[in-house]
């Protein structure tokens, strides 16, 4: 069964592609390779892929209708949509870029899916990669799915607007979807064959590990005056392989879902429910690598929340999802295991 994976060459996307293969799906990746490359898809995961844009209506239509060479014999039965720019800092500097790429491209994709579903009476569902950034500055911790959403940066708003579109399209067109609100994805596949390699890198754990491997570099800590135990931000880190497995469960639930007149997206938080400060992450990484990190303390960064910790009880209850790698030490070790061979 063919599953279209947009942004499948990226960090979470590539791990999900691997999980799809392990579950006997046939992933077809659509990626523009702006922040990733083809090597993993071609030489490691060995899956079919297309170099193109998510919002290319003509391309999407050919894939969905089966006129594209990759889908002639095996039509697309579902879509997992990762493709997006994800840097909070960059979104504040250039919101136009983020709305054009994240929002408009996604709207073009969804338009083609809706048209296909209406014309062919098919039911191609969407698994959407959203973010805890849609919550903004939540008052209550841990964060549940019904927590009020008030994103404080363009990245979070771009994800929030797509969630609203999916709700509207579910009601109007019967589009089935799952919305996964990620907390902080981290780690690497335990086998060491794939990991996190953004260009440029903005995530804390790979920045720390790369700097520990290359002691001539340093890591900036943005804000030491937050109302936390050590003054630094607190985040919920979830292993990327656990995230990938949640997508398989969400996809299977959609594929087995019967049509109904009114359809609303299924919404799930994905996190471990444990919060770690920036300094705690640094100390843990230093212990694993056996080196001391060079740090530079800076002012707070625009758009950063004080604390983001998930309640993922709904995903556990309704999807049967259970994170398997929950200790921060194990998450960082898997990341280090990959980076020491690939940095």
N, C-alpha and C positions, 0 to 999 in steps of 0.2 A: 504494500500500500504506500503510495507516494505522499510525502508531506513536504510542503514548501516551507523552507526556513529562511526568513529574511534576516540578514546580518549573521548568517551561520558561520562565518569565518572569525567572528569576534570571540571574546572570552567566554561568556556564558553560552553563546550560540554554538561554539565548537564542542563544548562539553555536552550540550543537549543533542547535537548531531550524533555524537558517540553513543549516547543513551538510546537514541532512536534506533540506531543500527543494532544495538544489543537487544532491543525489544522487537526485532524483525520488521521494522518500518524501513521504507526507502526514502531517506532525506534527499531533497534537492535544494541546494543552497543558492540564494540570490544575494549578492553582496557587491558593493562598489569598491571595496578594498581601500577605502580612504584611510582607515586606521588599522588595517589588518592586511595579510597577504595570502596568496593562494597556496603556499607551500603545505600548510596543515591539511587543507582539503584534498590536495592532489597526492601528497606523498605519505601522509600519516593516516588520515581518516579514509582516504580513497573513496570519495563520494562525488557524484556529478554536481557541477556548479555553473553559475552564469554570472558573468561580470556585467552588472547592470544596476539600475535604480529601482527602488521599491515603488516609486510613483510613476513608472513608465507604463502607462495604461495599455499600450499596444502589446508590450512584452507580457504583462500580467494576463491579459486576455488570452494570448496565445498559449500560455501555460495552463490556464484554467480550462480552456476549451479543447485542449489536446492537439492543437495544431503545431505546437513546438515539438522539436525532435525528442526532447527529454520526457514528454508526457503523452506521446501518441499512443503508446501501448499500456500506459499505467497512469490514469488520470489523477490529478491532485484531489486528495480526500480531506485535507486539513491544512491549516497554515499556523505556524508559530512565528510571531512577529517580534523580532528583536531590534531590527535596524533603527538606530537613532544615535544622535550625538548625546553624550552623557555628562559632560563636565559642567558642574554647577557654576564654577567660576567663569568659564567661557560663555555660558548662557547669559550671565549678567553683563558681560562686555559686549556681546553680539546677539541680542535676542532675536533679531530678524532671521539670522542664519538658523537658529534652533526652531523657530516656528515654521520656516520654509521646509526644513529637512524633516523634523519630527512630526509636525502636524499635517502639512499639506501633502507630503508624500504618503502618509498613512491614509489620509482621506481619499487619495487617488486609488490606493490599493483596495480600500473598503468599497468604493464605488463599483469597481470591477467585480468584486465578490458578490455584492448585492445583485448586480445585473445578471451575473451567471446563475445565481440561485433562483432568480425569478424566471429567467428564460428557459432553463433546463430542469426546473423543479428539483434542483440538487440542494444539498444542505452542507456546504463547505463551512466548517466552523473556524473560529480564530482563537488562538491562545496569545494573549497580549502581555508583553513585558512592560509592566508599569513600575512604580517606585514608591518607597516610603516618603519621598520628597513631596508627594501630593498632600501629605498631612501638615506640612509647614512646621509650626511650633506647637505641638500638641500639649494640652494641659495635663492629661492623664497618661501615666506610664504603668504597665505596658500598653501599647497602642493596639486597639481592636479595629476590625474592619468598619465598624459603624462610627468610629471616631471622626469628628468634624474635619473635613479637608479644607485647608486654606494654604496652598503652596506659596512660598515666599520668594521663589526665583523662577525665571523663565523656563528652565529645565523642568521643574516640578509642575509648572502650569501646562507645559506642552503635553505631559503625560496625563494630567488631570482632564484637559479638554478632550483627549482621545477617549478616556473613560466615559465621559458624558456622551460622546458620539456613539460609542458602542451601546450604551443604554438606549439612546434614541433609536438606533438601527435595530436593536432587538425588538422594541415595541412596534416600530413601523414596518419592518421587513422580516421579522422573525430570525434575525441573524444570531446564531448561538456563539457565545464567547466565554472565555475564562480570563479574568484579570488577575495577574499575580503582582502584588506589591512587594518588591524585594526590599530587604534591608541590605546590609553590606556584604556583597558577594566576595569571597576570599578563598585562598587555597588553590590547589591544582589537582588534576586527576591523580589518584594515588599511584598509578602505574608510572607516572612521570612523562608520559608521551605528549601531553598537552598541558598548557598552563596559561598564565596571564601575561600578555605582552602588548600593552597599549603603546601607541606612539602619537603624541606624547603620553607618558604615564602620569596619572593623577591620583591613583588609589594609594592609601597609606601603606598597606602591608608590602606590596611589591617595591614601593619607593624605599622603605626601610631595608628590605632584604638586599636590593641592588646596592644601596649605599654601604651596607655591612660587608658585602662582597668586594666593593671597591672603596676602601677607606678614604680615598682622596676626595670623595664627595660628601655631601651632608644632606640632612632632611630638615625642612622648615616645619615648625610647629606653630600653627595659626591660633593664637589665643591661649593664655594661661590664667585668665581671670574669670572663667565661667563658673557658675555656682555648682561646682562638682567637688568631689573629695580631693582632687589634685589640681583643679583649675582648668583641666583640658576636657574637650568634648567626649561624650560617651556614645558608642555605637554598638549595634548588635551584628556580629559577624557570623555569616552562614557559609558553609562549605559549598563551593560551586557544584560539586557532584550531587549534593542533596538538592540544590536548586534544579539541576537538570532532571533529576528523578521526579520532582514535583510536576514538571512539564509533561512528562509521559503520563502521569496519573490524570492530569487535567485534560490532556488530549483524549485519552481513552474514555473519560467521562462524557466528553462532548460527542464523540463518535457513537457512543451507546445511548445518547439522549434522544428521546422521542420528541417529535415536533409538537409544539403547542401554539395556541393563538397568540398569547402574550409571552415574550421571551425576555428575560433580564439576564445580564451577565452574572456569572458566578465569580465572586470576589474573594481572594484569599491573600492574607499576609504570609510571607515566607521569611522566617527568622528563627533564631534559637531561643529567644527570650532571655538572653544573658547580655548585660552591657559591660563593655570594657572601655576605659579611657585611653586616650592617645598614648599617655605615658606607660600605661599597663601593657599596651601592645608592643611598645618599644622595648620594655624590660623583658618581655617574653621572647621576643625575637633575638635580643642580645644573648639571652641564655642558650637558645637553640644554636645560634651561629658561633657563639663563643668569642664575640668581639664587642667592643663598645662603639656606639653610634655617635657620629658627629651631628649635633643638632644646632639649629638656629631658631631662636624664639622670636616670633613675629606678632603683629597685631591680629586681631580677629579677622576672619575672611568673610566678605559679604555673602549672605545667603546660607550660612551654616547654622544649624539648629544645635541647641545645647545637648539634648539627649534624644536618641531614637532607639527604642527597644520594642520588639514585636511581641504580640500575642499571636501565636500560630495555631491555637487550639482548634480553630474552625477547619483549617487544612488537615489537621490530624484526624478530626472527627468525620469530616465529609469526604475526604479523598483517601483516607487511610495512609497519609504521608507521615513518615517518621524520620527526622534527621538522624543520620548514622555517625557523622563525624562532628561532634559538638564541642569538644575541648579546644580552646584557643591554641594550646600548644600543638595539637594535631593538625589544625588548620594551617598554622604558620609553618610547621614542619613540611607538609606537602608542598606549600608554596616554595620553600627554600630548596627542597629536593629537585624541583623543576628548574628554578632560577640558577642554581649552581652549575647546571649542565647547559643552560641556554642564555646566560647573561654575559 
